[in-house]
């Protein structure tokens, strides 16, 4: 049965129709993954498995490696691990925090179907690779993810090393000693550093930061481990500081040689609607002169169904009912309320007020009927809106090296949480927690992709050049031979096709077709220059603001 496939838009997958032919695995209660690796586990392939939803959507379904203090070195990193022709399912009601974690070496997921990775009140991700020496491979899958369908990089990686810079360092040469890991423990030797690996020199108790690239260290073979404590590197603006107030940092936990190809990266349009359908029919409110302590007057009610379970710990609200009223007389009145039960909810809030449209509080019941006897209320002046999944972006790259994004279809995104403008991709170079100064993104190729039905196409963001989270700048990004279509305010607020921030080095667009833009073409969001910017042989309709930005005039003034 695992050989059965479905082709959508030229991409072929295992599909949910294959479930009857598949053995299944499900995590037990308590928040543990269905599959998790021991330290340095290697050599496993899961083929033709249906991974059922984790109870209440907790944690990760398949966890290949971790980004914790339990995995600080390549020797502890799992490797040679794959999921192939399998199904990973979250719950349509509770969602799923993460489908698969790829914190591993030579690992990936291929030819598989990942559905219902969605979350309420926090990010949910179909495929995530953070602390990986590479190469991680994500090839030929369908993946549904609400916040990020895929994220490469993220939280600061634990596979991080540091060393002291000895006296006598120059702008191009230094000798290192006292090797430690992220936790400050003794680490060993120079062998964890490699030729062409990004590094960053920190001086003055982390007040100066000079990123660079190793060029030789007893060997000059690209990718080879260093054999000498004396290293050469690309020239710095000034000689690095030495002594206790300075060090140099690097790490194997930056995903390297990433392959992301032939995937259908998809957000179901149904996710624009509430997670749980609301009440159908009307609420019946029948007053009585007995059974309670209600005094004479008109009372107004709305019923708000919700589910109080799930990994986020937040209530999932359905659409509340329309308001109904009942008028009581005397001083011992009550009101009997009833309504049609709503599937997938555990409780109902009964909102009450004495003025139309102005509730003063609620009480809670667990069935589709209630009696207002004048009981005390939990104070609240507003009825919750129906809950929707947190939606952000289709593809996010926070840090990584030698990244290939090829022959994918990215489909459906709309304006969502916070600064999420409904874009196709975020390409970044940053340290999320501020503890990975050597983190960064370089050598990215985006080619032969289709992105459609979104609000905007790219948010390209280099490191924060002045703040606490400064990292190695985003460099060498090439976006070629791709089609971007149907960007519209139908999918969110007015936004630009391409947003560039923070001083990206060597950004190239060539031979791409953008069929529409909600507002502008290319927007440079700050006054930092973008050296090596190339934009050739592209079609980019942008009638209002073709090329514009802060500190420059529209058009040639920004180039």
N, C-alpha and C positions, 0 to 999 in steps of 0.2 A: 503493500500500500504506500510506502514512503516515496515511491517513484512517481506517483501521480502529481500532476502540476496544473497550474492555471497561468495563462499568459495575459497580462494587462499592460497595454502600451509597450509591448515588446519585452517586458520583464516577466520572468517565469518564477513561480513560487510553489511551495507546498501551501495548501489552503485548509481552512477549517473543515471542509468537506471530507477530509481524510481522517477525522477523529475516530470513526469506527474501526479503523485499521491500526490504530496506534496504541501502544502501552502508554500509561500516564503516570506522572509523578506529581505529588502535591506536598508542599511544606506543611508541617504540623503547626498547631497553634503556638503562639509565643513569640512570633516575629523573626524566626530563623529562615534563611533561604531554603528552597527545595534542594539546591545543589550548592555546596560551598567547598572550597579547596583548603587542604592543609598547607602549611608552610612548605614551599618548594615542590608542591605536587606537580607531576608532569605526565604527559602521554595519555590523555583521555579524549575520546570523541563521542558525543551523544548524537545519535542518528535516529530520526523517525520517532521522536518522543513528543507527547503532548504534556506540556507543563501546565498544570491547572492553576487557577488563581491562588495566590497566598491568602490565608484567612484574613479577611478585612483589609487586604491590600498592603499589608506590612512589608517593609524591607525590600529585598531583591529576590527575584525568582531564581536566577542563576548567577552565582557570585564566583567569578574566576579572579581570585586575589582580592586584596583589600588596600585601602589607603589609610593605614593606621600605623602605629608604632610597632605592630607585629610584622611589618614588611618594610624594612629600612634599606635593604641591600638587594642587588640582583640575585645573589645566592638564595635569598628567601622568596624570590618572586616565582610564582607558578609559571609553567611554560608548556607549550605544545598541547593546547586545549581548544576544542572546537565544539560548537553546536551546529548541526547540519540537518536540513530537511525536517525541521521540527516546528512546533507551535508553542508560543509563550503567551498565555492569556491573563489579563487582569479582569477584574470584575466590572461589569457595566454600571454597578451601583457604588461599590467601594473604591473602584479604581485599582491602581498598582503603583507603588513608589518608583521602582526601577524594574525593567525587564531583565537586562543582563549587564553585569559589570565586567569590563575587560581590563583589569589591573594586572596584566600578565604579559608574558613574552611569547611571541609566535602563537597567537591565539585569535579567535574570532567567531563570528556567526555567519552562516551562509545558507542560502536557499530556504529561508524560514519565514514564518508569519508571526508577527508580534502585534498584539491587539490590546486595546483598553488600558494602556499605561497612561493613567490620568490621575490628577490629584486635586484636592480642594484645600486652598489655603497655603499650599507650597508646591514646589516644582515636582513634576513626575516626568520620567525620562525612559524612553524605550531602550536605547543603547548608550552606555557611558564608559569612557576610557579616561582615567585620570593619571594613575600612578603606574605607567607602563613603559618599559624600555623598548617595546616594539619588537616586531611589527604587528599591530592589531589590524585585522581584516574584517570588514563588514561588506559582504558581497551578495547581491541578488536576494534581497529580503523585502517584504512589505513590513513597514513599521508605523504603527500608530502611537504617537506620543503627544500629550496635551501641551505641557510646558516646552520641553525640547524633545523633538523626536530623537535627536542624537546630540551628544555633547562630547567633545574631545578636549581634555583638560578640565579644570574646575577648581575644586579645593586645592590648596597648596599640597604638592606631593611629599610623601614621607621619604622617598628615595632621594635624599638630598645630602650632599657632602660639602665639607668646608676644609680649608687649610690656612695656616698662617703664611703671610708673605714675609720672607726673610729680608734683612737689610740688603741694600744694593740693587733693588728692583729698578728697572727702567721702563720706559714707555712701551717696550716690546719684549722684555725678558724679565723673568722672575724665578726665584728658587723657593719652593714650598716645603712646609714641614707641619707636623702636628695635625694629622688628618682626623676629622671627626664627622659624625653623622648629624642629622637634624636634631636629635635629642642631646647632642653634646658628648656622646660617648666616643671613645677612641675607635677609629674606623680601620686603620691598616696602612695602606700605601697609596701611591700615586696611580696604581693600576686601574682605579675606578674612573679616572679621567681619560678621555679619548681625543684623538686628533679630529679637528673640525667640530668639537663640542663647544656650545656656547658657555661662557663663564661670565662672572661679574665680580669686579673688585669693589669692596666696600671699605671706606676709610672714614676717619673722624667720627668713630662710633655711629657709622651708618649715615653720615651726612653727605658724603660724596659717593657716587656710584658710576663706575665705568664699565659698561658691557664690552665684551670682545669675543673673539673666536680663537681657540687653540690651533696653532699651525704646526708645531713640532714639540716633541717631548721625549727625546731618545729615538723617535721614529717620526716620519712625516707621512706615513701611509694613512689615508682617510679612514676613519673608523677604528684604527688600531689603538689598543690600550697603551698608555704612556709607560715608558720604561725608565725615564729619568725624572728626577724632581725638579729639574730646570726646564722651564717651558718657554716657548715663544708664542706670540699672539699678535693679532692685528693691533696697530698702534693706538695707544690711549691719548687723550688730550694732555695728560700729565702723568708723571711716574706715580704708581699707586703708593698709598701709605703703607708703612710697615709697623710691626709691633702689635701690642695687645689690642689697640683700637681699630685694627684692620684685619680683613681676611679676604679670601677669594672663594666663591661658591659655584657649585655646579650640581648636576644630578642626572641620574639615569631614569628618573620618574617622569620625564617629559616625553609623551608619546612620539615615537619616531618611526618613519617609513609607514605612515598610515595609508591604508587603501580603503576608500569608501566608493563603491562603484555598483552600478546596475541595480540600485534600490528604488522602490517606490516609497517615498517619504510623504506621509499622508496624514491629514487631520480630517476626520469625518465632519461634514457640514452639520450633522445632527448635534455636534458638540457646541454649536452656537446656541442651542436650546437648553433649558434647564435639565439637570441630571435626572430628576424624578418628575414625571408628569403630575400635574396638579389635580385638584378636585374636578370631577365632572358632575353636572347637575347642580342643584341648588341646596343650600342649607335650610333645613326646616327649624323654625323657632316657635315653640308653643308655650305661651305663658299660662301660669296657674296662680290661683290666689292662696295656695297652701304649699308647704314643703320647703320653705326657706325663710329668709329674713329680708328679702328684697322689698323696698318701699315703692310707692307708686311712681310711675314714670316710664319713659321709653329707654330701652337698652339696645345698644348696637354691637353686633358680633361679627368677627371674621375668624375663620378656621385656617390655621397654618400647619400643614402636615410636615413632618421631618423624620429623618433617620439619624439616630444619635450614635451610630457605630462607624467604624472606619479608621484607617491608620492616622489620619490627620488630627483626630480628636475633636474635629469641628462637626457641628450639626449640618446635615445636608437637607436644605429646605426645598419643598415643592412649592409650586405657585399657590398662593393663598386664595381662599374663596372670595367671592364678592361679599359685600357687607349686607347683613340682614338685621332686622330689628324686631323687637317684641315689646309690648307695653303691659306692664303689670299694674295692679291696683292693690290697695291695702298696704299692710306692713309685714305680711308673712308670705310674700310671693316667691315664685321660682320660675325658671324658664328651661324647658326641655329642648335640647338641640340634637339634631341627627343629620347625617350626611352619608354620601356614598364612600365606602372605604377606598383608600388609595393604596395601590400595590407598592411594596418595597419601602414602606415607612414604618416606624416603630411607635411614634407618638404624634399627638396633635396638640398644638397650643390653641387655646380658646381665648382670643383677644376680645376685650370688652371695654366699652366706654359709654358715657351718657350723652355724648354729642356725636353726631354723624361725622365719620372720618377722623375721629380723634380718640383713639384707644388710650386708656390709662394703665393697662396691665393685662396679664393673662394668667390662666391656670392650665395645667397639663393633664391630658387623659391618654390612655393607650388604646382605646377603641373608638369606633366611629359614632359615638354618641356621648353626650354629657348633660349634666344638669347644673345650671347656675343657681345656687342656693344663697348666694351672697358671700361665698367663701373668700378668703383673702387672696390677693393677686400679687404676682411678681410685677414690680413696676416696669412699664415699658410704654413708650408713646409712639412706637412705629412697628409695623409688621414687616418681618424680614422679606427681602426679595428672594426669588427662587435662586438656588445655588447653581453655579456653572463651574466647569473645570477651569483651572488656571491655564491660560494659553499664552505662549510667548513667541516661539520661533521654530522653524523646521530644522535648521542645522546651525549648531554653534561650535565654533572653534575658539577656545580660550588660550591654550598654548599647545604647541606641537611643532614637529620638524619633518620636512619632506612628506607633505600631505598631498595625496592625490584624491580629488573628488571628481569622478568621471562617470558619464553616461547614466545619471540618475534622473528620476522624475520627482520634483518637489511640488506638492499640490495642496492648496488650501491653507491659508492662514489669514487671521484677522486681528485687528487691534485688541489687545488684551491687558495683561497685568502691568501696572507701573509704566515703565518706559518701553514696553513692547508695542511696536507700531505695526505688527502684522507682517513682518518682513520674511523673506525667504531664508536669508543667512546672515549670521553675525560672525565676522572674522575679526578676532581680537588678539591682543598680546598683553596679558595682564596676570597679576598675582592676586587672586581673590582675597586671600587672608593677609597679604603683605609680608609673608615669610618666605617667599620664593623669588628673590630678586633676579635669579638666573633664569627664571621661567620666561618664555617668549615664544613667538611664532615666526617661523621663517621657511621659505621655500615651499610655497603653496601653489598647486596647479588645479584650477577649476576649469574643466573642459567637457564639451559635448553633453551638457546638462540642459534639462528643461525645467523652468520654474513658472508656475501658472496659478492664477486665482489667489493672489496675495494683495496686500496693501502697498508694500514696497519690496525692493529686491535685496539690497545690501546695506548693512551697517558695518563699516570697516573702521576699526578702532585700534590704534596703536596704544602703547603703554601710557599711563599717566606720567607725563614728563617731569612733574614737580612734586607730586604727592607721595604719600607713604607707600603706595602700591606700585611704584615705578619698577618696570622690568626692562628686559631687552626689547627694543622696538620691533614692531611688525615689519618684516622685510621680505622682498622677493615674492610678491603675490601676482600670479598671472591668471587672468580670467579670459578664456578664449572659446570661440566656436560654440556658443551657447544661445539658447532661446529663452527669452523672458516675456511672458504674455499675460494679459488681462490683469494688470495692476489697477485697482479702482477703489474709490471710497466706499463701494459696496462692502469691502472687507475691513474697513476701519477708518480712522481719521485721515485727513489729507497729509500725505508724507511724500518724500522725494524718492526717486528710483534708486539713487546711490547716495549714501551719506558717508563721508570720510572725516575722521577725527584723529588728532594727536600726533601727526608727523609720521606717516607710513613711508617706508623707503622702498622704492622700485615697485610701484603698483602699475600693472599693465592691463588694459582692456583692449582686446583685438578681435575683430570679426564676430561680434555679438549682435543680436537683434533684440531690441526692447520695443515691444509693440505698443506700449502705453505707459503713462506715468500719472499718478494721482495729482501731483503738484509740479515738482521740478525734476530736472535731470540729475546733475551732480551737485551736491551741497557739501562744501567744506565747512564743518561746524565750528572751527576755531581758526585762529590766525597762524597756527604752526604750519610751516611749509611741508610739502610732500615731495621730496627730491626723487627724481627718476620717474615721475608720473608720465604714463604714455596712454593715449586714448586714440586709437586708429581703427578705421574700417568698421565702425559700429553704426547702427541705426538706433537713435534715441529720441523719440518724440517728446518734447518738453516745451509746450508753447509759452508757458508763463516764465519759467526760470531755467533756462537750459544749463548754464553753469554759473553758480553763485556761491557766496559764502560770507563769513564774517571778515571784515577788514578789506574787502575787495569789491569792485564793481562787477555787475552781471556781464558774463561773457569773457572776453579776452583779459579783462582786468584781474580775473582770478587765476589766470594761467601764467 
